Amino acid sequence: MQRSIKLGHCICYPKQPCPCDTFKKQDVCLCAGERLESKKTEKPVRLTQLVTNPGCASKIDQGFLKKVLKNLPDFDDPRILVGFPAGDDAGVYDLGDGQALVQTVDVFTPSVDDPYTFGQIAAANSLSDIYAMGGKALTALSVVGFPARTLPDSVFHEILKGGCDVMKQARVAVIGGHSINDPQIKAGFAVTGLIKKDKIITNAGVKPGDQLILTKPIGTGIIAFARQLGRVNSRLMKLAAKSMATLNKTASELMLKFDAHACTDITGFGLMGHLTEMASRSKVDIELAWDDIPLLPGVAQLAKKSVLPGAIERNKESCAQRVIITDDLPKELADICYDAQTSGGLLIAVSPANASGLLKSLHKTGISAAAIIGKATRKGTGKVFINHRA
């Protein structure tokens, strides 16, 4: 601290003067290893109040991302079965003998206030990309950004513990990780798995006539935003958290049994962002029944009160030109389809012959919110038509 005082600036955080406000007001020098958690009067930490955009709303929007990725060097390797130009959920690399490696990484800011629950959601969300491809997750590396020495060490510990517990539930080994000192908390995992080369499910395999099944309700972004504003009660927040922390493992295993043609998981780009991408890459047009889309409790009411986060507008800018909405569907309700989801469900395209059987199996295994929300009507240019009933 003597060096900092002599310089007049903190040697750990050069933009801050020394002595800093924390030292002057609370008599704590973070650079000297002292912790704010030593204060007995410290209030519980609310993670969503410490970030600008909660959950997957913190991700870069689809339109901007495509612009940045354009014209990046291509990797001319025949062993790359699915790479980043495909815009799919995970990358797939041929290992030979019918086996392939499937890899992904996913990191975002807290969508809930509780550190342990945030860790659980971060793990479930990261694994979801592997499950969407039909793969089996094997190992994971944690990735964490955390304001070290600013928040209690226990917050960091609980985030990691929540993530590790879910990974253990999924029978995935956490074998290491990486952390950085970051003023905005964020967490996630890089996940590696295996997949049979002839069983890879991409987002580009939808066929005309296919039924579309969504396995989780949507609205997590709206609820997380409402929580930041103090506009949602703890019961609804707990229901959203339970949905986000639920693994898509069983849904993935069932879709393989019922020969799914295509799949993607619904996360930061919202239902419309992921669905229009699926439709475009499959070269089909899709009809969606808005009334059949499962919603988390309270989401429609919040939307009608215009409690809608900014991520909705960013997602609309990226894909709304491919969406045709029935005139009698209120704009606020249509906007729910663009809500950035955190650890959302799988969107599965399956033949009409198998759709009923898959849906029944999902319900039987406890995935009660799963619903048929639409169908691929014909070969097309990737348009999505939203009606009250498809």
N, C-alpha and C positions, 0 to 999 in steps of 0.2 A: 504493500500500500504506500510505503514511503516513496517509491519510484513514481507512482501515479500522482501523488500530491506534488512532488517536485516538478513533474511535467505539466500538471494542471489538467491532465486528461487520463482517463482510465486506460491502463495498458492492456486490459482484456477487451474492452469495448471503446475504441478510440474516439467515437463520436460523442461519448459521454464525458462531462467534466468530472474532475475528482476534487473534493468528495462529491459523490453522486447523491441523488435524491433518496435512494434506498438507505444509504449510510446516514444521511442527515436526519431522515424521518424515523428510521427503525433501528439505527445503530447496528446495522448488519453489513459487513463487507463480503460480497459474494466472491470477489477475487481471492480473498483470504481463506476461502473454503467454508465460510459460515453459511448457515441455511436459514431461510425464512421459516421453515417448519418448526424451528425451535420456539417460536412464539406460541404460547398456550392459547391465545385468543383467535388463532387462525380459523377462518371459515372454510367449509368444504369447497373444493374447487369445482366450478361448473365449466366443463371443457368447451361447450358450444359458445360460451361468452368470450373465449380467448382466440377465436378464429373469425375470419371475414366471411367465408362461405363454408357451411358444414357439410361433411360427407363428400359424396362424389360430385356435388355442386362445385367443389374446389378444382375439379379437373378442367383442363383446357377444352374448349368446345370443339365439336367435330369439324365444322367448317374451317376454323383457323388451323386445326391440326393437319387437315388434308393439304392445305396450302403450304405449310411448312415442310411436310414430308415429300412434296412433289419434287421430282428430279434428284432425289438423293441417289447415291451410287447403288447400283443393283449388284447382288451377289450371284454370280453365274455358277451355281452349284446344284447339280441334279438331285442331291440328297435333301435339299430344302423342299419339303412337300407343301408347307404353308409358311410364307414369310410375311414381312410387314406390308408389302404392296397389296396383299389380299385383304387387309383391314379386318382380319378375323380376331377371335378372342385370344388365341394363343398361337405360338409358332410351333411347327412340327418338323422334325429332322429325322431322316431315314437312318436307322442303325443297321439295316440289313436283316435278313432272316425273318422278314415279316413284322419286325418290331420298329417302333419309332419313338423318338424323344419328344415330349410336349412340354413347353416352357412358357411361363408368363410372369409378369410382375405387376403389382397393383398397390398404390399408396394414395391415401387421402387424409383429410382432416377429420376431427371428431364429428359424428352425427348425433351423439348422445353426450350427456354430462358425465356419466360414470366411467372412470378409466378402465375398469375391468371389462365392462360391457363393450366399450369401444374396441378393446383388444380382441374380444370375441368376434365382433362384426368385421374388423380388419382381416382376420384370418378367414372367416367364411367367404368374404368378398374375394379375396385373393385366390382361394381354391376354386371359386365358381368358374373362372375362365377355363381351367382344366376340365371340369365337369361338362361344360358346354361343348367341348370338342369330343366328348365321349371317352376321355382319358382317365387313368388311375394315378392320382397324386402320390408321390413317394417321399420327397424331401422339400424342405422350405428354409429360406434365409429371411430373417426379419430385417425390415428397413424402417428406421424410426428417426423423426426429427423432433427434438425436444428442447425446451428452454432450460438447459441445465443450470442448477443453482438459483433459478428464479422460482420454480415450483418445487414442492416437496418431492424428494426422491421416491417416496411411496407411490406417487402418481405414475412415474415411469415404470416402476416395478409392476403395478397392477395392469397397465396396458400390456406389457409383455406376458404376464401370467394369463390374462384372458386369452390372448392369442395362442399361447402354448397349449392351454387347456382344450381349445377347439381343435387345434392341430392333432392333439393326442386322441380326441374323439374321432377324428377322421382317419386315424392311424397313419399320420404323416409325421416324419421325424424332422424336428427343427435342429439343424446342424450348424447354425451360426447366424451371423447377421452383421448389420452395419448401422451406425447411429451418427447423427450430426447435431450440433448445437444450433437450434433453429427457433426463432421467436414464435412461429406458428406450429403448433403440435400437428404431426402427421405420422401415420403408421401404416404398415402393410407388409407384404411378404413377396419374395420371388419364389415361385414354386416350380418344381421339376417333377415330371411324371412319365409314364409309359403309355403307349397306345398301339393297338394293332393297326398295321398299315391299311388293311382292308376294312377297318371299322371307324375311320376318321369321319367325324361329322362336322361339316363347315356351315357357314351361314349362307352358302350359295347353292344349296341343293333343293330348294323348294320347288315342287312340281304342281302344275295346274290341278286343282281339285283337293290339294292337301288341306287338312284342318290345322288350325293354329291353337296350341294349348299354352296358356300362361300359368306357371306353377305358384306364383306368389302374388299377393295384392300389391298395387302401386300406391304411391303417395308419400313415400318416406321423406322426400325432399321438402314437400310442403309442411309436413309435421315438424321436421327439424327446424325449418325457418320460423314456424309459428312458436316453437319452443324458445328461440332466440328473442322473440317479441313478447314472450310471456302470454301467448294467446292459446295455449293448449294445456290440458290438464295432465297430470302424471300418469293416469290410467291409459290414455291414448298413446303417450310417449312409450310406456312399457310394452304395449301391443306392437308398436312399430319396431322397437328394439328387439323384441322376440322374433319378429319376422326377419329382420336383418341378420340376426345371429344364427339363423337356421341354415344348415348346410344344404346345398343342392345335390349332394351325393346320391341319395336314394332316387331322386328324379332322373338323374343322369343314367343310373343303372337300369331304370325301368324303360327309358326311351330307347336304349340299346336293345332290350328284349322285344320291343315293339317296332323295331326297324325304322326309327325316325330318319327322315330324309335330310333335315337341316335343324340347326339349333343356334341360338345365341343367348347370352345372359343379359338381362336388362339392368344397366347401371347408369353411368353419368350422362349418356346421350338421351336418356329417357326412352319410353316405349316407342315413340315415333322415330327417334334417331336410329335406334337399333332395327326397328321393323322396316323402315325405308331402305336401310342399307341391305338388309336381307332380301327385300323385294328387288332392289336394283341389281344385286349380284346374281340373283336367281333368274332375272329377266321375266318376272311375273308381276301381275297386278293383284292387289289384295283388297278384300272387303273386310272391314272391321265393325263389329257390333258394339257400340259404346256401352250399352246397357249390360253387356255380358262381361265387361272388363272388371275383375275383382279390385275393389278399392279398400284401403284401410279405413276403419271407422273414423268419421269426422272429416275426412278429406274433402268430400263434396261440399260440406257446409263451409269449410274454410275457404274453398275456391270461390264460392258464391259471395263471400265477404271480401274478395280480392286479396286474401292472404296468400300471395303467389310469389315465390322467390325469383330473383333476376335470372337464374340459370334457365328458366323456362324461355325467356326471350332469346337467350343465346342459342338454345337448342332449336327454336323456331327459325332463327336466321339460317341455320345450317340445313334444315330439311323441309321446312313448311311448303316450299314450292312443289314438292312431290305429294302433298297431302290435300285431298279434296274432302271438305266437311259439309254434311247436310246443313241446309240453312236453318233448320229448327233446333239445332243443337247449340245451346248457349255457349258463347265464347269462353267463359270461365271454366266450364266443364270440359270443353275440348282442350283447354290449356293443360289439364291434368295429364294428358297423354304426352306432354313434353317435359314433365317434371323429372329432374335428374334423380335417379334412384341410387341408393346405396345398398349393395348386396341384395339386389332384386332377384326375381325368379328366372327360371329358364323359359325361353319362348321356343316351343318345339313344333316343327312342321312334320306331320305324320299323315299317312294315307287315310282316307275316310273309313276304310275297312278296319284299321287298327286304332282309330281315334277313341272310340268308345271304350275299348279294352284298356288302353293306356290311362284314360281318365279315371276309370273305375279302380285301377291298380294304385294310382296316385292317391285317391281318396282313402282306399283301404289301408295304406301305409301312413296315414295321418296328414297327408298334404291336402288338407280339406279345402283350401282356397282355389285349388287348380280349376281352370275353366277353359272351355273352348270359346275363343273370343273372335274368331273370324276364319276366313278361308282364302286360298289362292284361287282366283276365278279363271285366269287365262294367262297365256303368254303375254308379256307386255313390257313396259318401259320402267317398271318399278314404282308405279303410283299406288297410293293407299287411299281408299275411300272409306271415310268414317260415317256410319249411319247409326240411327237409334237401334236398328236391328239389321243384321246382315242377312 
